[in-house]
């Protein structure tokens, strides 16, 4: 786990220019590029994380997700481009932004010989947003939030992978945050732990906290995120509100009917594109309208039980945006 606290103020190198008006943007990247030797890990990433959003960062292995996150957090200096977090340029003024940021990046890392509680106590002692007298209560609250109160006295080396991940989450939530960054937060968790993380993200969102989540679990992203950004070959290929992106495919409706064959015949005679679908037919409404589809079927004496918009699933959207991805992994 990468610990972020006021000590990163060593990055500060003088007075900071006033940031340009950004609207309700918690973090952003403009033209971010990262090169390791001859390997281009990230290629001119432009990204906006709206304030109060839960943004899911998706991409194949090696697409540059973790590298982008590290640059946003000031943990890696970009070769080119500008990163801004909570109104401050990063890494130049990371010390002004990061006290309000909680992060779990590239897995948790604690002292193996200390208990979970003692590890958090050491971490909390470096938190600029925690007064000394508030540390014990903050640690116990964080342990309770991630379901580790009963195992808080056990040594870290005796923790399972899922318990270590939970402790990393607790570390990211020791103090009140404006932005929480979670890189593969459900790694190693069982289904119950995954549900707990989903509930925790929902809790943060309800409190107005901005959350950036990098994950391979598309179903979890679809269930928890309000926005998504998809990376491929080190660049952002799509970003925006999740609902809008899922609606961005070919407009279509699903008609529930017991007379699928009769419905297909009637629609095709009306030169309306349609194909079979579970429980009915899927109708392309690019050149027509749902009311016209229903009217056509009713005139043909086809029973219509229900009509609803066909929505692209996140898995289909992800496959469409990343198909043909380079198998060579990026850092």
C-alpha positions as CSV (number, residue, x, y, z in Angstrom):
1,X,0.0,0.0,0.0
2,X,1.2,3.5,-0.8
3,X,0.8,5.8,2.2
4,X,-0.1,9.4,1.4
5,X,0.3,12.0,4.0
6,X,1.6,15.5,4.7
7,X,5.2,14.4,4.4
8,X,5.0,14.4,0.6
9,X,5.1,18.2,1.0
10,X,8.8,17.8,0.2
11,X,7.6,18.0,-3.4
12,X,6.5,21.6,-2.9
13,X,8.9,24.0,-4.7
14,X,7.5,27.4,-4.0
15,X,4.4,29.5,-4.4
16,X,1.7,27.8,-6.4
17,X,-0.1,29.6,-9.2
18,X,-3.8,29.9,-8.8
19,X,-5.4,26.9,-10.7
20,X,-7.7,27.8,-13.6
21,X,-11.4,27.4,-12.9
22,X,-12.3,23.7,-13.3
23,X,-15.9,23.5,-12.4
24,X,-16.9,20.5,-10.3
25,X,-13.8,18.5,-11.1
26,X,-12.0,16.6,-8.2
27,X,-9.0,15.5,-10.3
28,X,-7.9,15.8,-13.9
29,X,-5.1,14.9,-16.3
30,X,-4.1,16.7,-19.5
31,X,-1.7,15.2,-21.9
32,X,-0.2,12.8,-19.4
33,X,2.6,10.7,-20.8
34,X,4.9,8.3,-19.1
35,X,7.9,6.6,-20.8
36,X,10.2,4.0,-19.2
37,X,13.2,3.7,-21.5
38,X,11.8,2.7,-24.8
39,X,8.4,1.7,-23.4
40,X,5.5,4.1,-23.6
41,X,3.3,3.2,-20.6
42,X,0.8,6.1,-20.9
43,X,0.3,8.1,-24.0
44,X,-1.3,11.6,-23.7
45,X,-4.1,10.7,-21.3
46,X,-6.9,13.3,-20.8
47,X,-9.2,12.5,-17.9
48,X,-11.7,14.3,-15.7
49,X,-13.0,12.9,-12.4
50,X,-16.1,14.8,-11.5
51,X,-16.5,15.9,-7.9
52,X,-18.8,13.5,-6.0
53,X,-18.6,10.8,-8.7
54,X,-17.6,7.2,-8.4
55,X,-15.4,6.7,-11.5
56,X,-14.5,3.2,-12.5
57,X,-11.2,3.0,-14.4
58,X,-11.2,0.0,-16.8
59,X,-8.7,-1.5,-19.2
60,X,-6.9,-4.6,-20.2
61,X,-3.8,-5.7,-18.3
62,X,-1.0,-3.3,-19.1
63,X,-3.3,-0.6,-20.4
64,X,-1.8,2.0,-18.1
65,X,-4.4,2.2,-15.3
66,X,-2.0,1.9,-12.4
67,X,0.6,4.1,-14.0
68,X,-2.0,6.8,-14.5
69,X,-3.2,6.5,-10.9
70,X,0.4,6.8,-9.7
71,X,0.9,10.0,-11.6
72,X,-2.4,11.5,-10.3
73,X,-1.2,10.8,-6.8
74,X,2.2,12.3,-7.3
75,X,3.9,8.9,-6.8
76,X,5.4,9.0,-10.4
77,X,6.4,12.1,-12.2
78,X,4.9,12.3,-15.8
79,X,7.3,12.5,-18.7
80,X,4.8,15.1,-20.2
81,X,1.5,16.6,-19.2
82,X,-0.3,18.0,-16.2
83,X,-2.2,16.3,-13.3
84,X,-4.4,18.3,-10.9
85,X,-5.9,16.9,-7.7
86,X,-8.4,18.9,-5.6
87,X,-7.2,22.1,-7.3
88,X,-3.5,21.6,-6.9
89,X,-0.9,20.6,-9.4
90,X,0.7,17.2,-8.8
91,X,3.4,16.2,-8.0
92,X,4.7,19.8,-7.6
93,X,2.1,20.7,-4.8
94,X,1.1,17.2,-3.8
95,X,1.6,18.0,-0.1
96,X,-1.4,20.5,-0.4
97,X,-3.8,17.9,-1.9
98,X,-2.8,14.5,-0.5
99,X,-3.9,15.0,3.1
100,X,-7.4,14.9,1.8
101,X,-6.8,11.8,-0.4
102,X,-7.0,8.2,0.8
103,X,-5.4,5.6,-1.4
104,X,-4.8,1.9,-1.8
105,X,-2.5,1.4,-4.7
106,X,-0.8,-1.9,-5.8
107,X,-1.9,-3.8,-2.7
108,X,-1.4,-3.2,1.0
109,X,2.0,-3.3,2.7
110,X,2.4,-3.3,6.5
111,X,4.8,-4.5,9.1
112,X,4.4,-8.3,9.3
113,X,5.4,-8.5,13.0
114,X,2.7,-6.0,14.2
115,X,-0.9,-6.5,14.7
116,X,-3.5,-5.0,12.4
117,X,-4.4,-2.5,15.0
118,X,-0.8,-1.5,15.7
119,X,-0.1,-1.1,12.0
120,X,-3.0,1.3,11.7
121,X,-1.9,3.2,14.8
122,X,1.6,3.8,13.3
123,X,-0.1,4.9,10.0
124,X,-2.5,7.2,11.8
125,X,0.3,8.9,13.7
126,X,1.5,10.3,10.3
127,X,-2.0,11.6,9.3
128,X,-2.0,15.4,9.2
129,X,-5.8,15.4,9.5
130,X,-5.9,13.5,12.8
131,X,-5.2,15.0,16.2
132,X,-3.3,12.8,18.5
133,X,-6.2,12.3,20.9
134,X,-8.5,11.2,18.0
135,X,-6.1,8.5,16.7
136,X,-7.4,5.5,18.8
137,X,-11.0,6.2,18.0
138,X,-10.2,6.7,14.3
139,X,-8.3,3.3,14.2
140,X,-11.2,1.4,15.8
141,X,-13.7,3.1,13.5
142,X,-11.7,2.2,10.4
143,X,-11.3,-1.5,11.6
144,X,-15.1,-1.7,12.2
145,X,-15.9,-0.3,8.8
146,X,-13.9,-3.0,7.0
147,X,-15.0,-5.8,9.3
148,X,-11.6,-6.4,11.0
149,X,-12.5,-5.5,14.6
150,X,-12.4,-9.2,15.7
151,X,-9.0,-9.8,14.1
152,X,-7.4,-6.5,15.0
153,X,-5.1,-8.0,17.6
154,X,-3.6,-10.7,15.3
155,X,-0.2,-10.2,13.7
156,X,-0.3,-9.0,10.1
157,X,1.7,-12.0,8.9
158,X,-1.1,-14.3,10.0
159,X,-3.7,-12.4,7.9
160,X,-5.2,-14.0,4.7
161,X,-5.0,-12.1,1.4
162,X,-8.5,-10.8,1.9
163,X,-7.8,-9.6,5.4
164,X,-4.7,-7.8,4.3
165,X,-6.7,-6.1,1.6
166,X,-9.3,-5.0,4.2
167,X,-6.6,-3.6,6.4
168,X,-5.3,-1.6,3.4
169,X,-8.8,-0.2,2.9
170,X,-8.9,0.7,6.6
171,X,-5.7,2.6,6.2
172,X,-7.1,4.6,3.3
173,X,-10.1,5.6,5.4
174,X,-8.4,6.6,8.7
175,X,-9.3,10.3,8.3
176,X,-12.1,12.1,6.5
177,X,-11.3,12.3,2.7
178,X,-12.4,14.3,-0.2
179,X,-11.1,11.8,-2.7
180,X,-10.5,8.0,-2.3
181,X,-8.5,6.1,-4.8
182,X,-8.8,2.3,-4.8
183,X,-6.6,0.2,-7.1
184,X,-8.3,-3.3,-7.4
185,X,-9.9,-3.0,-4.0
186,X,-11.6,-6.4,-4.1
187,X,-8.4,-8.4,-4.9
188,X,-8.3,-11.5,-2.7
189,X,-11.8,-10.9,-1.2
190,X,-14.5,-13.5,-1.1
191,X,-18.0,-12.7,-2.3
192,X,-19.0,-11.3,1.2
193,X,-15.9,-9.1,1.2
194,X,-16.7,-7.9,-2.3
195,X,-20.2,-6.9,-1.2
196,X,-18.7,-5.1,1.8
197,X,-16.5,-3.1,-0.5
198,X,-19.5,-2.3,-2.7
199,X,-21.4,-1.0,0.4
200,X,-18.4,1.0,1.5
201,X,-18.1,2.7,-1.8
202,X,-21.8,3.5,-1.7
203,X,-21.4,4.9,1.8
204,X,-18.6,7.2,0.6
205,X,-20.6,8.3,-2.5
206,X,-23.6,9.1,-0.3
207,X,-21.3,11.3,1.9
208,X,-20.2,13.3,-1.2
209,X,-16.7,11.7,-1.4
210,X,-15.2,11.3,-4.9
211,X,-14.1,7.8,-5.5
212,X,-11.7,6.5,-8.2
213,X,-11.8,2.7,-8.6
214,X,-9.6,0.6,-10.8
215,X,-11.1,-2.9,-11.3
216,X,-11.3,-5.9,-13.6
217,X,-14.7,-6.8,-12.2
218,X,-17.0,-5.3,-14.7
219,X,-20.2,-6.4,-12.9
220,X,-19.0,-4.6,-9.7
221,X,-18.1,-1.4,-11.7
222,X,-21.5,-1.4,-13.3
223,X,-23.2,-1.9,-9.9
224,X,-21.2,0.8,-8.0
225,X,-19.9,3.5,-10.4
226,X,-21.6,6.6,-11.8
227,X,-18.9,7.2,-14.4
228,X,-16.3,5.2,-16.2
229,X,-13.0,5.7,-18.1
230,X,-11.7,3.0,-20.4
231,X,-8.0,2.8,-21.2
232,X,-6.4,0.9,-24.0
233,X,-2.8,1.0,-25.2
234,X,-2.0,3.6,-22.6
235,X,-4.7,6.2,-23.6
236,X,-8.3,6.9,-22.7
237,X,-10.6,5.6,-25.4
238,X,-13.9,6.5,-23.7
239,X,-15.0,8.3,-20.6
240,X,-18.2,9.8,-19.2
241,X,-21.4,8.9,-17.3
242,X,-21.9,5.2,-17.2
243,X,-25.6,5.4,-18.2
244,X,-24.7,7.6,-21.3
245,X,-22.0,5.2,-22.4
246,X,-24.2,2.2,-22.1
247,X,-26.8,4.0,-24.2
248,X,-24.3,4.9,-26.8
249,X,-24.7,1.8,-29.0
250,X,-27.2,1.2,-31.8
251,X,-30.6,2.4,-30.4
252,X,-32.9,-0.6,-30.1
253,X,-35.9,-1.9,-28.1
254,X,-36.8,-5.3,-26.8
255,X,-40.4,-6.4,-27.5
256,X,-41.7,-9.1,-25.2
257,X,-44.1,-11.3,-27.1
258,X,-45.1,-15.0,-27.4
259,X,-45.4,-14.5,-31.2
260,X,-41.7,-14.0,-32.1
261,X,-41.9,-15.5,-35.6
262,X,-45.1,-13.6,-36.4
263,X,-43.5,-10.4,-35.0
264,X,-40.4,-10.8,-37.1
265,X,-42.4,-11.3,-40.3
266,X,-44.5,-8.2,-39.7
267,X,-41.6,-6.0,-38.9
268,X,-39.5,-7.2,-41.9
269,X,-42.5,-6.6,-44.2
270,X,-42.5,-3.0,-42.8
271,X,-38.8,-2.8,-43.5
272,X,-37.9,-2.5,-39.8
273,X,-34.7,-4.3,-38.8
274,X,-35.4,-6.9,-36.1
275,X,-33.9,-10.2,-34.9
276,X,-34.9,-12.8,-32.3
277,X,-34.2,-12.2,-28.6
278,X,-35.0,-14.1,-25.4
279,X,-38.7,-13.8,-24.8
280,X,-39.4,-11.8,-27.9
281,X,-37.6,-9.7,-30.6
282,X,-34.9,-7.0,-30.6
283,X,-35.8,-4.1,-32.9
284,X,-33.4,-1.5,-34.3
285,X,-35.1,1.9,-34.0
286,X,-32.4,3.9,-35.8
287,X,-34.8,4.7,-38.6
288,X,-38.1,4.3,-36.8
289,X,-39.6,4.9,-33.4
290,X,-40.9,2.6,-30.6
291,X,-44.5,3.7,-31.0
292,X,-44.3,2.9,-34.7
293,X,-42.9,-0.6,-33.9
294,X,-45.8,-1.2,-31.5
295,X,-48.3,0.0,-34.0
296,X,-46.9,-2.3,-36.7
297,X,-47.1,-5.3,-34.4
298,X,-50.7,-4.4,-33.3
299,X,-51.8,-4.1,-36.9
300,X,-50.4,-7.6,-37.5
301,X,-52.4,-8.9,-34.5
302,X,-49.2,-9.7,-32.6
303,X,-49.5,-9.8,-28.8
304,X,-47.2,-7.3,-27.2
305,X,-46.5,-7.8,-23.5
306,X,-43.8,-5.2,-22.9
307,X,-41.4,-2.9,-24.7
308,X,-38.2,-1.6,-23.1
309,X,-35.0,0.0,-24.3
310,X,-32.2,-2.4,-25.0
311,X,-29.1,-1.3,-23.2
312,X,-25.6,-2.3,-24.0
313,X,-24.0,-4.2,-21.0
314,X,-20.7,-2.9,-19.7
315,X,-19.0,-6.2,-20.7
316,X,-20.1,-5.6,-24.4
317,X,-19.0,-2.0,-24.2
318,X,-15.6,-2.9,-22.8
319,X,-15.1,-5.6,-25.5
320,X,-16.0,-3.2,-28.2
321,X,-13.6,-0.5,-27.0
322,X,-10.7,-2.7,-26.3
323,X,-10.9,-5.4,-28.9
324,X,-7.5,-6.0,-30.6
325,X,-5.6,-4.9,-27.5
326,X,-1.9,-5.3,-27.7
327,X,-1.0,-8.4,-25.6
328,X,2.3,-6.8,-24.5
329,X,1.6,-5.5,-21.0
330,X,2.5,-2.0,-20.1
331,X,3.9,-1.2,-16.6
